[in-house]
Amino acid sequence: MWLSRVALLLMVISGGILVAKQYQDYRFFSERLDNRHEHSGFADIQ
C-alpha cells in the first residue's frame, strides 16, 4: 500500500521539476528575445 503512495509522490515531484524546468527555459528564451529586439542586429526568425 505504501509503495503506491511513494510512486505517486515521485510522480508529483518529477512533474513539478519538469514544469519548473520548462518555466526556466521559457523565461530564458523570452529574455533572449528581448535582448535580440533591443540590439536588433539579428533577423527575425518565425
PyMOL Python script that loads the backbone (N, CA, C, O; Angstrom):
from pymol import cmd

cmd.read_pdbstr("""\
ATOM      1  N   MET A   1       0.841  -1.206   0.000  1.00  0.00           N
ATOM      2  CA  MET A   1       0.000   0.000   0.000  1.00  0.00           C
ATOM      3  C   MET A   1       0.878   1.258   0.000  1.00  0.00           C
ATOM      4  O   MET A   1       0.634   2.190  -0.767  1.00  0.00           O
ATOM      5  N   TRP A   2       1.903   1.280   0.867  1.00  0.00           N
ATOM      6  CA  TRP A   2       2.753   2.472   0.952  1.00  0.00           C
ATOM      7  C   TRP A   2       3.590   2.639  -0.303  1.00  0.00           C
ATOM      8  O   TRP A   2       4.026   3.745  -0.623  1.00  0.00           O
ATOM      9  N   LEU A   3       3.820   1.520  -1.028  1.00  0.00           N
ATOM     10  CA  LEU A   3       4.648   1.610  -2.235  1.00  0.00           C
ATOM     11  C   LEU A   3       3.961   2.469  -3.296  1.00  0.00           C
ATOM     12  O   LEU A   3       4.612   3.263  -3.976  1.00  0.00           O
ATOM     13  N   SER A   4       2.648   2.308  -3.434  1.00  0.00           N
ATOM     14  CA  SER A   4       1.929   3.115  -4.431  1.00  0.00           C
ATOM     15  C   SER A   4       1.944   4.593  -4.042  1.00  0.00           C
ATOM     16  O   SER A   4       1.981   5.474  -4.901  1.00  0.00           O
ATOM     17  N   ARG A   5       1.915   4.849  -2.732  1.00  0.00           N
ATOM     18  CA  ARG A   5       1.975   6.253  -2.301  1.00  0.00           C
ATOM     19  C   ARG A   5       3.326   6.859  -2.644  1.00  0.00           C
ATOM     20  O   ARG A   5       3.405   8.012  -3.069  1.00  0.00           O
ATOM     21  N   VAL A   6       4.397   6.076  -2.458  1.00  0.00           N
ATOM     22  CA  VAL A   6       5.734   6.562  -2.797  1.00  0.00           C
ATOM     23  C   VAL A   6       5.834   6.829  -4.290  1.00  0.00           C
ATOM     24  O   VAL A   6       6.408   7.835  -4.706  1.00  0.00           O
ATOM     25  N   ALA A   7       5.275   5.926  -5.104  1.00  0.00           N
ATOM     26  CA  ALA A   7       5.314   6.110  -6.555  1.00  0.00           C
ATOM     27  C   ALA A   7       4.542   7.368  -6.941  1.00  0.00           C
ATOM     28  O   ALA A   7       4.976   8.131  -7.804  1.00  0.00           O
ATOM     29  N   LEU A   8       3.391   7.581  -6.293  1.00  0.00           N
ATOM     30  CA  LEU A   8       2.591   8.769  -6.594  1.00  0.00           C
ATOM     31  C   LEU A   8       3.349  10.031  -6.214  1.00  0.00           C
ATOM     32  O   LEU A   8       3.323  11.021  -6.944  1.00  0.00           O
ATOM     33  N   LEU A   9       4.028   9.994  -5.065  1.00  0.00           N
ATOM     34  CA  LEU A   9       4.802  11.148  -4.612  1.00  0.00           C
ATOM     35  C   LEU A   9       5.934  11.456  -5.590  1.00  0.00           C
ATOM     36  O   LEU A   9       6.197  12.615  -5.910  1.00  0.00           O
ATOM     37  N   LEU A  10       6.598  10.400  -6.057  1.00  0.00           N
ATOM     38  CA  LEU A  10       7.684  10.603  -7.025  1.00  0.00           C
ATOM     39  C   LEU A  10       7.150  11.208  -8.318  1.00  0.00           C
ATOM     40  O   LEU A  10       7.795  12.067  -8.920  1.00  0.00           O
ATOM     41  N   MET A  11       5.973  10.759  -8.743  1.00  0.00           N
ATOM     42  CA  MET A  11       5.384  11.313  -9.973  1.00  0.00           C
ATOM     43  C   MET A  11       5.098  12.799  -9.798  1.00  0.00           C
ATOM     44  O   MET A  11       5.369  13.597 -10.695  1.00  0.00           O
ATOM     45  N   VAL A  12       4.549  13.169  -8.639  1.00  0.00           N
ATOM     46  CA  VAL A  12       4.229  14.579  -8.384  1.00  0.00           C
ATOM     47  C   VAL A  12       5.499  15.423  -8.356  1.00  0.00           C
ATOM     48  O   VAL A  12       5.543  16.510  -8.931  1.00  0.00           O
ATOM     49  N   ILE A  13       6.539  14.912  -7.679  1.00  0.00           N
ATOM     50  CA  ILE A  13       7.797  15.664  -7.578  1.00  0.00           C
ATOM     51  C   ILE A  13       8.447  15.824  -8.949  1.00  0.00           C
ATOM     52  O   ILE A  13       8.885  16.915  -9.313  1.00  0.00           O
ATOM     53  N   SER A  14       8.505  14.722  -9.710  1.00  0.00           N
ATOM     54  CA  SER A  14       9.131  14.809 -11.038  1.00  0.00           C
ATOM     55  C   SER A  14       8.328  15.723 -11.951  1.00  0.00           C
ATOM     56  O   SER A  14       8.903  16.445 -12.766  1.00  0.00           O
ATOM     57  N   GLY A  15       6.998  15.700 -11.824  1.00  0.00           N
ATOM     58  CA  GLY A  15       6.166  16.586 -12.632  1.00  0.00           C
ATOM     59  C   GLY A  15       6.435  18.045 -12.295  1.00  0.00           C
ATOM     60  O   GLY A  15       6.500  18.894 -13.183  1.00  0.00           O
ATOM     61  N   GLY A  16       6.593  18.331 -10.996  1.00  0.00           N
ATOM     62  CA  GLY A  16       6.873  19.699 -10.587  1.00  0.00           C
ATOM     63  C   GLY A  16       8.232  20.160 -11.089  1.00  0.00           C
ATOM     64  O   GLY A  16       8.386  21.307 -11.510  1.00  0.00           O
ATOM     65  N   ILE A  17       9.219  19.269 -11.045  1.00  0.00           N
ATOM     66  CA  ILE A  17      10.557  19.620 -11.538  1.00  0.00           C
ATOM     67  C   ILE A  17      10.495  19.901 -13.037  1.00  0.00           C
ATOM     68  O   ILE A  17      11.127  20.838 -13.524  1.00  0.00           O
ATOM     69  N   LEU A  18       9.728  19.085 -13.768  1.00  0.00           N
ATOM     70  CA  LEU A  18       9.617  19.268 -15.214  1.00  0.00           C
ATOM     71  C   LEU A  18       8.982  20.619 -15.536  1.00  0.00           C
ATOM     72  O   LEU A  18       9.449  21.337 -16.421  1.00  0.00           O
ATOM     73  N   VAL A  19       7.917  20.960 -14.814  1.00  0.00           N
ATOM     74  CA  VAL A  19       7.246  22.247 -15.045  1.00  0.00           C
ATOM     75  C   VAL A  19       8.182  23.407 -14.725  1.00  0.00           C
ATOM     76  O   VAL A  19       8.227  24.400 -15.451  1.00  0.00           O
ATOM     77  N   ALA A  20       8.935  23.268 -13.621  1.00  0.00           N
ATOM     78  CA  ALA A  20       9.859  24.338 -13.237  1.00  0.00           C
ATOM     79  C   ALA A  20      10.938  24.512 -14.301  1.00  0.00           C
ATOM     80  O   ALA A  20      11.313  25.640 -14.622  1.00  0.00           O
ATOM     81  N   LYS A  21      11.440  23.406 -14.849  1.00  0.00           N
ATOM     82  CA  LYS A  21      12.478  23.499 -15.863  1.00  0.00           C
ATOM     83  C   LYS A  21      11.928  24.157 -17.129  1.00  0.00           C
ATOM     84  O   LYS A  21      12.590  24.998 -17.737  1.00  0.00           O
ATOM     85  N   GLN A  22      10.706  23.767 -17.523  1.00  0.00           N
ATOM     86  CA  GLN A  22      10.112  24.373 -18.715  1.00  0.00           C
ATOM     87  C   GLN A  22       9.896  25.867 -18.496  1.00  0.00           C
ATOM     88  O   GLN A  22      10.076  26.661 -19.418  1.00  0.00           O
ATOM     89  N   TYR A  23       9.507  26.256 -17.271  1.00  0.00           N
ATOM     90  CA  TYR A  23       9.296  27.675 -16.972  1.00  0.00           C
ATOM     91  C   TYR A  23      10.607  28.443 -17.057  1.00  0.00           C
ATOM     92  O   TYR A  23      10.643  29.559 -17.574  1.00  0.00           O
ATOM     93  N   GLN A  24      11.705  27.836 -16.542  1.00  0.00           N
ATOM     94  CA  GLN A  24      13.007  28.497 -16.639  1.00  0.00           C
ATOM     95  C   GLN A  24      13.431  28.626 -18.097  1.00  0.00           C
ATOM     96  O   GLN A  24      13.949  29.667 -18.501  1.00  0.00           O
ATOM     97  N   ASP A  25      13.213  27.569 -18.896  1.00  0.00           N
ATOM     98  CA  ASP A  25      13.573  27.635 -20.314  1.00  0.00           C
ATOM     99  C   ASP A  25      12.764  28.719 -21.007  1.00  0.00           C
ATOM    100  O   ASP A  25      13.296  29.433 -21.857  1.00  0.00           O
ATOM    101  N   TYR A  26      11.477  28.859 -20.659  1.00  0.00           N
ATOM    102  CA  TYR A  26      10.627  29.879 -21.275  1.00  0.00           C
ATOM    103  C   TYR A  26      11.118  31.275 -20.902  1.00  0.00           C
ATOM    104  O   TYR A  26      11.189  32.164 -21.750  1.00  0.00           O
ATOM    105  N   ARG A  27      11.459  31.462 -19.615  1.00  0.00           N
ATOM    106  CA  ARG A  27      11.965  32.778 -19.200  1.00  0.00           C
ATOM    107  C   ARG A  27      13.267  33.101 -19.906  1.00  0.00           C
ATOM    108  O   ARG A  27      13.471  34.229 -20.355  1.00  0.00           O
ATOM    109  N   PHE A  28      14.161  32.101 -20.007  1.00  0.00           N
ATOM    110  CA  PHE A  28      15.450  32.325 -20.666  1.00  0.00           C
ATOM    111  C   PHE A  28      15.232  32.677 -22.133  1.00  0.00           C
ATOM    112  O   PHE A  28      15.889  33.575 -22.660  1.00  0.00           O
ATOM    113  N   PHE A  29      14.310  31.973 -22.796  1.00  0.00           N
ATOM    114  CA  PHE A  29      14.035  32.229 -24.209  1.00  0.00           C
ATOM    115  C   PHE A  29      13.427  33.613 -24.404  1.00  0.00           C
ATOM    116  O   PHE A  29      13.792  34.325 -25.340  1.00  0.00           O
ATOM    117  N   SER A  30      12.497  34.001 -23.521  1.00  0.00           N
ATOM    118  CA  SER A  30      11.872  35.319 -23.657  1.00  0.00           C
ATOM    119  C   SER A  30      12.894  36.424 -23.397  1.00  0.00           C
ATOM    120  O   SER A  30      12.858  37.473 -24.041  1.00  0.00           O
ATOM    121  N   GLU A  31      13.826  36.181 -22.430  1.00  0.00           N
ATOM    122  CA  GLU A  31      14.861  37.176 -22.184  1.00  0.00           C
ATOM    123  C   GLU A  31      15.759  37.315 -23.405  1.00  0.00           C
ATOM    124  O   GLU A  31      16.161  38.425 -23.755  1.00  0.00           O
ATOM    125  N   ARG A  32      16.078  36.195 -24.059  1.00  0.00           N
ATOM    126  CA  ARG A  32      16.909  36.263 -25.258  1.00  0.00           C
ATOM    127  C   ARG A  32      16.184  37.021 -26.360  1.00  0.00           C
ATOM    128  O   ARG A  32      16.801  37.775 -27.112  1.00  0.00           O
ATOM    129  N   LEU A  33      14.865  36.818 -26.455  1.00  0.00           N
ATOM    130  CA  LEU A  33      14.099  37.547 -27.476  1.00  0.00           C
ATOM    131  C   LEU A  33      14.139  39.048 -27.182  1.00  0.00           C
ATOM    132  O   LEU A  33      14.290  39.863 -28.092  1.00  0.00           O
ATOM    133  N   ASP A  34      14.002  39.404 -25.907  1.00  0.00           N
ATOM    134  CA  ASP A  34      14.043  40.821 -25.548  1.00  0.00           C
ATOM    135  C   ASP A  34      15.406  41.414 -25.886  1.00  0.00           C
ATOM    136  O   ASP A  34      15.488  42.515 -26.430  1.00  0.00           O
ATOM    137  N   ASN A  35      16.473  40.688 -25.565  1.00  0.00           N
ATOM    138  CA  ASN A  35      17.816  41.184 -25.869  1.00  0.00           C
ATOM    139  C   ASN A  35      17.994  41.343 -27.373  1.00  0.00           C
ATOM    140  O   ASN A  35      18.598  42.313 -27.831  1.00  0.00           O
ATOM    141  N   ARG A  36      17.472  40.398 -28.136  1.00  0.00           N
ATOM    142  CA  ARG A  36      17.633  40.453 -29.588  1.00  0.00           C
ATOM    143  C   ARG A  36      16.918  41.677 -30.141  1.00  0.00           C
ATOM    144  O   ARG A  36      17.428  42.354 -31.034  1.00  0.00           O
ATOM    145  N   HIS A  37      15.719  41.961 -29.600  1.00  0.00           N
ATOM    146  CA  HIS A  37      14.972  43.111 -30.111  1.00  0.00           C
ATOM    147  C   HIS A  37      15.610  44.423 -29.658  1.00  0.00           C
ATOM    148  O   HIS A  37      15.498  45.441 -30.343  1.00  0.00           O
ATOM    149  N   GLU A  38      16.276  44.398 -28.512  1.00  0.00           N
ATOM    150  CA  GLU A  38      16.948  45.626 -28.059  1.00  0.00           C
ATOM    151  C   GLU A  38      18.119  45.945 -28.986  1.00  0.00           C
ATOM    152  O   GLU A  38      18.298  47.098 -29.377  1.00  0.00           O
ATOM    153  N   HIS A  39      18.909  44.947 -29.337  1.00  0.00           N
ATOM    154  CA  HIS A  39      20.064  45.169 -30.205  1.00  0.00           C
ATOM    155  C   HIS A  39      19.633  45.244 -31.675  1.00  0.00           C
ATOM    156  O   HIS A  39      20.232  45.967 -32.472  1.00  0.00           O
ATOM    157  N   SER A  40      18.584  44.484 -32.019  1.00  0.00           N
ATOM    158  CA  SER A  40      18.013  44.478 -33.361  1.00  0.00           C
ATOM    159  C   SER A  40      19.100  44.279 -34.433  1.00  0.00           C
ATOM    160  O   SER A  40      19.046  44.886 -35.503  1.00  0.00           O
ATOM    161  N   GLY A  41      20.080  43.425 -34.132  1.00  0.00           N
ATOM    162  CA  GLY A  41      21.118  43.151 -35.116  1.00  0.00           C
ATOM    163  C   GLY A  41      20.871  41.835 -35.820  1.00  0.00           C
ATOM    164  O   GLY A  41      21.593  41.471 -36.749  1.00  0.00           O
ATOM    165  N   PHE A  42      19.825  41.103 -35.366  1.00  0.00           N
ATOM    166  CA  PHE A  42      19.549  39.794 -35.948  1.00  0.00           C
ATOM    167  C   PHE A  42      18.251  39.848 -36.746  1.00  0.00           C
ATOM    168  O   PHE A  42      17.375  40.676 -36.496  1.00  0.00           O
ATOM    169  N   ALA A  43      18.157  38.946 -37.704  1.00  0.00           N
ATOM    170  CA  ALA A  43      16.915  38.861 -38.482  1.00  0.00           C
ATOM    171  C   ALA A  43      15.852  38.131 -37.662  1.00  0.00           C
ATOM    172  O   ALA A  43      16.178  37.238 -36.878  1.00  0.00           O
ATOM    173  N   ASP A  44      14.595  38.501 -37.836  1.00  0.00           N
ATOM    174  CA  ASP A  44      13.527  37.836 -37.098  1.00  0.00           C
ATOM    175  C   ASP A  44      13.344  36.422 -37.627  1.00  0.00           C
ATOM    176  O   ASP A  44      13.284  36.194 -38.835  1.00  0.00           O
ATOM    177  N   ILE A  45      13.255  35.478 -36.696  1.00  0.00           N
ATOM    178  CA  ILE A  45      13.046  34.077 -37.064  1.00  0.00           C
ATOM    179  C   ILE A  45      11.614  33.695 -36.707  1.00  0.00           C
ATOM    180  O   ILE A  45      11.231  33.761 -35.538  1.00  0.00           O
ATOM    181  N   GLN A  46      10.839  33.306 -37.672  1.00  0.00           N
ATOM    182  CA  GLN A  46       9.439  32.947 -37.409  1.00  0.00           C
ATOM    183  C   GLN A  46       9.114  31.600 -38.014  1.00  0.00           C
ATOM    184  O   GLN A  46       7.983  31.128 -37.898  1.00  0.00           O
TER     185      GLN A  46
END
""", "prot")
cmd.dss("prot")
cmd.show_as("cartoon", "prot")
cmd.util.cbc("prot")
cmd.orient("prot")
